[in-house]
Amino acid sequence: MKRLPEFSVHPFAPSGIFLMLFSMSRATAFSVVCVIVLHELGHATAAILLKKRVMKLTLMPMGIKMKLSAASSYAEEIILAAAGPFINVLIIFFAPCFACEKEISTFAIISLIVNILPMATLDGGRIVKAATAAIFDEPTSERVIRALSVISLFFLWILAVYVFFYTAENVTLLLFCSYIFAAYIIKNDEM
């Protein structure tokens, strides 16, 4: 009998859910939840098709973190990482089928752009790291992804500060950058 994945909740997840529910319209909140769940189901489906196991699901302040059994090759890692963004593309294509088409397509586009950033904690970073490791070696791959993560985060911070001061109220991107920065620092401390 197959074991179900372990489930946990990040300590800040309730605050993220609270902010989402009370700072967005119902259609936008529904769209965010749908896109996030479908994106993660894309990763899970790829894992199941590759005969990998979903070991742990964690509800995060901004999304869901899924721990899978280790990929046995760089190609598998690329497929597992690309499955979520691929689902985002399908969501954008099928958005007209939903009643809240505008909200779903908007968040699917935002989610796609963010997830393909070449940062260590995102799908794009996993793809770049696996591709560079396949071409070069692991240490070179690690250096490349660290450099790309720092550069991407720098430009994302500049954009976040600009958006915050330009709108004088929208702090969402700034919070997201802070979250990604903290995740990046924690990941580097674990190495």
VENQUI-V203191 format. One record per run of one state. SS is the DSSP state (hx for helix, st for strand, lp for the rest). FROM is the first residue (numbers start at 1). TO is the last residue. If there is no record, write none. Layout:
ss = {SS;SS}
from = {FROM;FROM}
to = {TO;TO}
This chain:
ss = {lp;st;lp;hx;lp;hx;lp;st;lp;st;lp;hx;lp;hx;lp;hx;lp;hx;lp;hx;lp}
from = {1;6;10;13;24;26;50;54;61;63;69;74;98;101;116;123;136;138;168;172;191}
to = {5;9;12;23;25;49;53;60;62;68;73;97;100;115;122;135;137;167;171;190;191}
